[in-house]
Amino acid sequence: MSEPRRSVRSLARRWWPVVLAVPLGAAAGAGYAVVAHPSYAANSYVIVVPENQGESASAINFAQAYGRLAGQPQVLAAAAAETGHSRTELETLVHGTTSPDAPMIEITGTGARPREAVLAADAVARSLVAFANTSSKETGVRLVPLAPAAEPDKPTTPSAQLDVAVGAAAGVLIGALVMMTRRRSGEAGPAAVATPGTEPAAPATPRPRAEEAPVAEAPAPAEPAAAERPGTGQAVPEQAAPAQPTSGKAAGGKSPAEKAPAKEKSAAGSGR
């Protein structure tokens, strides 16, 4: 087998979870784009105008405040009757956004059809203008409709390209997780088989050496019997001779064995 084929097979064995998951994720995203119900969005714009010239900063601050009120019950209650939705349903279909450097409020309405989206956005915009202008004398600003909503020509969701891209990205993530799981299980497998749930054995301690048997001591030489005094029958104690090496002769050229008879003769003569 050639080297390129081996490398291709090795890569296929290693990366097959990602190669399999990416097309499946993209296909799932495309399927969702086909079966999902379309949703349209339309935008209506309202501007905040100050009563006194030169108070643009105050108008921007009030625009931020009124933008948060676009989804509140006191504004949605008046618009719900115009759209035919309940206040709870309209709360999920409409929301307001503002700009940090312009006194403008954007009201976005959504619906299953373009006309429903336009109606929801314009109804909430008119309700917000009416609610804010009731207190224009106290606030010093008033709201004016800037541009009504226009019917969208295509749905905002689902988007085929976006859904396919999201599905492919999800496939990459799932495939990478599968690869990491397989690698960890492969590394932990041999160790688990070798010693399943047991601790490593402690090293064997060396046994102590057997004590050496004591060397047997040579028996001490028997002491010579005490000589009796002639005519008295009493034993004469004999003085112990100093230990002398057995291999050599004592001083004077005589060995201890030769000196013993001489001592006995002297002792016998003194007893007479």
C-alpha positions in Angstrom: 0.0 0.0 0.0 1.3 3.5 -0.9 2.1 6.1 1.7 -0.6 8.6 0.7 -3.3 5.9 1.1 -2.0 5.0 4.5 -2.1 8.6 5.6 -5.6 9.0 4.3 -6.8 5.9 6.1 -5.1 7.0 9.3 -6.8 10.4 9.1 -10.1 8.8 8.4 -9.8 6.5 11.4 -9.0 9.4 13.7 -11.4 12.1 12.3 -14.4 10.0 11.3 -16.6 11.5 14.1 -16.2 15.0 12.7 -16.4 13.9 9.1 -19.7 12.2 9.9 -21.2 14.8 12.2 -20.7 17.9 10.1 -22.9 16.7 7.1 -25.5 15.4 9.5 -25.6 18.7 11.3 -25.9 20.7 8.1 -28.7 18.4 6.9 -30.5 18.9 10.1 -30.3 22.7 9.8 -31.6 22.5 6.2 -34.5 20.3 7.3 -35.4 22.8 10.0 -35.4 25.6 7.5 -37.8 23.7 5.3 -40.3 22.7 8.0 -40.2 25.7 10.3 -43.0 28.3 10.0 -41.9 31.6 8.6 -41.8 34.8 10.7 -41.8 38.3 9.3 -40.6 41.5 11.0 -41.6 45.2 10.4 -40.1 48.3 12.0 -41.9 51.6 13.0 -39.9 54.6 14.2 -40.7 57.3 16.7 -38.6 60.4 17.5 -38.4 62.4 20.7 -38.6 66.2 20.2 -37.7 68.6 23.1 -40.0 71.6 23.7 -37.0 73.9 24.1 -34.1 74.1 21.6 -30.7 73.0 22.8 -31.9 70.2 25.1 -30.9 67.3 22.8 -29.3 65.5 25.7 -32.5 65.5 27.6 -34.4 64.2 24.6 -31.9 61.3 24.3 -32.5 60.4 27.9 -36.2 60.4 27.5 -35.9 58.3 24.4 -34.1 55.6 26.4 -36.8 55.7 29.0 -39.8 55.5 26.6 -38.0 52.7 24.7 -38.2 50.6 27.8 -42.0 51.4 28.1 -42.8 50.1 24.7 -43.3 46.6 26.0 -45.1 47.5 29.2 -48.8 46.7 29.9 -50.0 50.3 30.0 -48.8 50.8 26.4 -49.8 47.3 25.0 -53.3 47.4 26.5 -54.4 50.1 24.0 -52.7 48.5 21.0 -54.0 45.0 21.8 -57.6 45.9 20.8 -56.4 47.3 17.4 -54.3 44.3 16.5 -56.8 41.6 17.6 -54.2 40.0 19.9 -54.3 39.7 23.6 -51.9 41.8 25.7 -49.9 38.7 26.6 -49.6 37.7 22.9 -48.6 41.2 21.8 -45.9 41.3 24.5 -44.2 38.4 22.7 -44.6 40.0 19.3 -43.4 43.5 19.8 -40.2 45.1 21.4 -38.6 48.5 21.4 -34.9 49.5 20.9 -33.1 52.8 21.2 -29.9 54.4 20.0 -27.3 55.8 22.5 -26.6 58.9 20.4 -30.0 59.8 18.8 -33.5 60.5 20.4 -35.2 57.8 18.3 -37.2 54.7 19.3 -37.5 51.7 17.0 -40.6 49.6 17.4 -40.3 46.1 15.9 -43.4 43.9 15.3 -43.4 40.3 14.2 -46.0 38.1 12.7 -46.7 35.0 10.7 -47.6 37.2 7.7 -46.1 40.6 6.6 -49.4 42.5 7.2 -49.6 41.2 10.8 -46.1 42.4 11.5 -46.8 45.9 10.1 -50.0 46.2 12.1 -48.4 45.2 15.4 -45.5 47.7 15.0 -47.7 50.6 14.0 -50.3 50.0 16.7 -47.7 49.9 19.5 -45.9 53.0 18.1 -49.2 55.0 18.1 -50.0 53.8 21.6 -46.6 54.8 22.9 -46.9 58.3 21.3 -50.3 58.8 22.9 -49.1 57.6 26.3 -46.0 59.8 26.3 -47.7 63.1 25.1 -50.1 63.1 28.0 -47.3 64.2 30.2 -45.3 66.4 27.8 -45.8 69.5 29.9 -44.0 67.8 32.8 -41.3 66.2 30.8 -40.6 69.0 28.4 -40.5 66.6 25.4 -43.1 65.1 23.0 -43.1 62.0 20.8 -43.7 62.3 17.1 -44.1 59.4 14.6 -41.1 59.4 12.3 -41.8 56.6 9.8 -44.5 53.9 9.7 -43.7 50.3 9.2 -43.3 48.8 5.7 -44.3 45.3 4.7 -41.2 43.0 4.5 -40.6 41.1 1.3 -39.1 38.0 2.9 -39.2 36.3 6.3 -36.6 36.9 8.9 -36.8 33.3 10.1 -36.1 30.7 9.1 -33.0 31.5 7.1 -31.7 28.5 5.1 -28.1 29.7 5.0 -28.0 30.6 8.7 -29.6 27.3 9.7 -27.3 25.2 7.6 -24.2 27.0 9.1 -25.5 26.6 12.6 -26.1 22.8 12.0 -22.6 22.3 10.6 -21.1 24.2 13.6 -23.0 22.0 15.9 -21.7 18.9 14.0 -18.1 20.0 14.5 -18.7 20.5 18.2 -20.3 17.1 18.6 -17.7 15.3 16.5 -14.8 16.9 18.6 -16.5 15.8 21.8 -16.8 12.2 20.5 -13.1 12.2 19.5 -12.0 13.4 23.0 -14.2 10.8 24.6 -12.7 8.0 22.5 -9.2 9.1 23.1 -9.6 9.3 26.9 -11.3 5.8 27.0 -8.5 4.4 24.9 -5.8 5.8 27.3 -7.6 4.6 30.4 -8.5 1.2 29.1 -5.1 -0.7 29.5 -4.6 0.7 33.0 -8.1 -0.3 34.1 -7.6 -3.9 32.8 -4.2 -4.3 34.5 -5.3 -3.4 38.0 -9.1 -2.9 38.2 -9.9 -1.1 41.4 -6.7 -2.2 43.2 -3.8 -0.3 44.6 -0.3 -1.1 43.5 1.4 -3.7 45.6 4.0 -2.5 48.0 7.6 -3.6 47.4 8.6 -6.7 49.2 10.8 -6.0 52.2 14.0 -8.1 52.3 14.1 -10.8 54.9 16.7 -10.4 57.7 19.7 -12.7 57.6 19.7 -15.7 59.8 21.8 -15.2 62.8 25.1 -17.0 62.7 25.4 -20.0 64.9 27.7 -19.3 67.9 31.1 -20.8 67.5 31.5 -23.7 69.8 34.2 -23.0 72.4 36.9 -25.5 73.0 36.4 -27.5 76.3 38.7 -26.3 79.0 41.5 -28.7 79.9 40.8 -30.9 83.0 42.6 -29.8 86.1 45.1 -32.4 87.4 44.1 -34.3 90.6 45.5 -33.0 93.8 48.5 -35.0 95.2 48.3 -36.6 98.6 50.9 -35.9 101.3 52.8 -39.0 102.1 51.9 -40.5 105.5 49.1 -38.0 106.3 46.5 -38.8 103.6 45.7 -35.1 103.1 45.6 -33.7 99.6 47.9 -31.0 98.8 46.4 -28.2 96.7 48.2 -27.6 93.6 48.8 -24.0 92.3 47.3 -23.3 88.9 49.9 -22.8 86.2 49.6 -19.8 84.0 48.2 -20.4 80.5 50.8 -21.1 78.0 50.5 -21.6 74.3 50.3 -25.3 73.5 52.4 -25.1 70.4 55.5 -23.6 72.0 57.7 -24.4 75.0 57.8 -22.4 78.2 60.6 -20.0 79.2 63.8 -21.9 80.2 63.4 -24.5 77.4 60.9 -26.7 79.2 57.3 -27.2 78.4 54.6 -27.1 81.1 54.2 -30.9 81.0 57.9 -31.3 81.9 57.7 -28.9 84.9 54.7 -30.7 86.5 56.7 -33.7 87.9 59.3 -31.4 89.4 56.7 -29.5 91.4 55.3 -32.7 92.7 58.7 -33.9 93.9 59.3 -30.6 95.7 56.0 -30.8 97.4 56.7 -34.4 98.6 60.1 -33.4 100.0 58.6 -30.5 102.1 56.1 -32.8 103.6 58.7 -35.1 105.1 
